[in-house]
Amino acid sequence: MHKRTVLQTALALGLIGASGLAVAQDNVFKIGLILPMTGPQATTGRQIEAAARLYMQQNGDTVAGKKVKLIVKDDTSLPDMTRRLAQELIVNDKVNVIAGMGITPSALAVAPLATQSKTPLVVMAAATSSITQASPYIVRTSFTLPQASVALADWAPRNGIKKVVTLVSDYGPGIDAEKFFKERLQFNGGQVVEALRVPLRSPDFAPFLQKVRDLKPDALFVFVPSGAGAAVMKQFGERGMDKAGIKLIGTGDVTDDDQLNDMGDVALNVVTSHHYSAAHPSAANKKFVDAFGKANKGLRPNFMAVGGYDGMRVIYEAARKTGGKGDGTALLEAMKGQLFESPRGPMFIDAQTRDVVHNIYLRKVERNKDGQLWNVEFDVIKDVKDPGKTK
Ligand code: DHB
């Protein structure tokens, strides 16, 4: 009798436990955020995590009646690790959405898992054009290198820059930047006289910069990933390239707001094209920059932070639209076509390509009255679709 009671109690507890768990699971909306929190891309991870937490602080940690659980994992930017973590998050944690992706190889490693498991993958950082074509479950809130590069190749020849050397990190986004900048510059009557590629990991820019000095172009066009810009800028200055009359231009990754203020006078007047500047003069951006700084010991948000913040908006809105009941496919559908004001300016998720459409700004580094260096916008090309998609 005593034994039976114990058994019955255990069974009852077990059942209650299991159904209690099922209810708890059902009331949680899980976002698996995979980022490089350590290693060479650690600033990308830090910026995106901080932005995601700020979004939740401002918009609440419940959506459509469900508690939002953000599960952050560090992939150290190794794609095999990204894939393993994504697998665990999908199979064990049963996340509703996977997000993050600090570099292109990480996004490409997870793409097949998103397709197989029908889990939306929100790419917040990686920016090679082809990423969105790697899975119908990918939505991108960062940007693409062709978007940023083409705008600069239109600006350069109108501003006395005809002969250019390109210097890019030797992987997806760098190759996109090189190709789209070169084709457009040639179309506009300019010329890329040499295309240099540096390794992604531990690059030494010195021998490349020496070569650039010898070639004496009007400008050096640079793409390096977020976090590597300060090293380029320093060596550019040390080799006296600016004094030799060679201008430095590039996509906004090289004058990354995360590092810009420490780059010093060598960065002054550098012109770049990009979708986001922390100096973007809108009320929404001022509010974002202030709140981000307050929550993170004065840290300035960069374009990675904005990709993360807007990615959270896309996820929250999709959860809201589907009443918290949608499966992966329903969530994905609700992400498509979203149009809203981002700290970067107006932003749209093209339903056909699942890629971001936004303004690209031309900016020049200036020292403002506050004594700090900023990417100050001086021109805008509105609603730029990824030029990589028409090829
Ligand atoms: C990628 C990474 C970056 O840090 C960046 O600024 C642009 C692109 C990438 O790997 O896709």
Residues whose N, C-alpha, C, O or C-beta is under 5 A from the ligand:
A	BS01	DHB	G102 I103 T104 A125 A126 A127 T128 P173 V224 P225 S226 D253
